[in-house]
Amino acid sequence: MIQQLANVLPHFRNTNSGQFFLMAGPCVIEGEDMALHIAEQVRTITDRLQIPYIFKGSYRKANRSRLDSYTGIGDEKALKILQKVSQEIGVPTVTDIHESDEAAMAAEYVDVLQIPAFLCRQTDLLIAAAKTGKVVNVKKGQFLSGESMQFAVDKVRQSGNPHVILTDRGNSFGYSDLVVDFRNLPAMREFGVPVVMDVTHSLQQPNQSSGVTGGKPQLIETIAKAAIAVGADGLFIETHPTPATAKSDGANMLALDGLEDLLRKLTRVREAIREDGAGSVAPL
């Protein structure tokens, strides 16, 4: 699977290590210096641990609780920063799209187009993303089972694009919480696609009375270890130098200075799974 990803993703490194791959970066692009700093730091760590790495950054946040919530620095400006990250740091990049007409625009700058969980059933959006030829990462809706994501995979494949990734980010639990059902990961791997666990978003506590999403970042290690243990091909982790000052989703982010320690622990889990013969991966 990693080798097949390498065939369609430029700058994908460490693909012979047998480790899980990582999508990591800030929730939203806040500026060029910060994006380059985070990307460089994470690439240094992942190179040291031989983990394939994709830089994540949203060029715009469309799903906001309040009208005055931060949405971004401007679409073109943020997309050009993502392109610069790829060129200067030498890693592939992923960003969200929200409307069908954004697919072709974003595809000019990034390597992976991500479909947000709330939009995973939007047929026109999936088709538009598929037709760019880019890798399409579809997040499983908080309201869906893993098995039901077969239809999202079918929409992308039947639009002529075989390059699909599925990402779980938990399921709605009551009105203001999420819970991870780890049965969803092996269920989605049955479709023959790489499966990723979005560790940090699955620890959100959305729809708080303040209009600012809460979170439980103290459980990041727990969710990440469990995901690797049940055979996740990759992890999605939002990270920031100072989560308390992040413009979006700071309440559930991992502090950048804690990333290497976490990844070292997870590589040992992955190695134990591989030694046990349970770490086979699905083709892209």
PyMOL commands that set and color helices and strands:
alter all, ss='L'
color gray80, all
select helices_A, chain A and resi 2-8+32-49+75-89+100-107+117-119+123-131+147-157+184-189+201-203+217-229+243-245+250-252+256-275
alter helices_A, ss='H'
color red, helices_A
select strands_A, chain A and resi 21-25+53-56+93-96+112-115+135-139+164-168+171-172+178-179+195-198+204-205+214-215+234-240+254-255
alter strands_A, ss='S'
color yellow, strands_A
deselect
rebuild
show_as cartoon
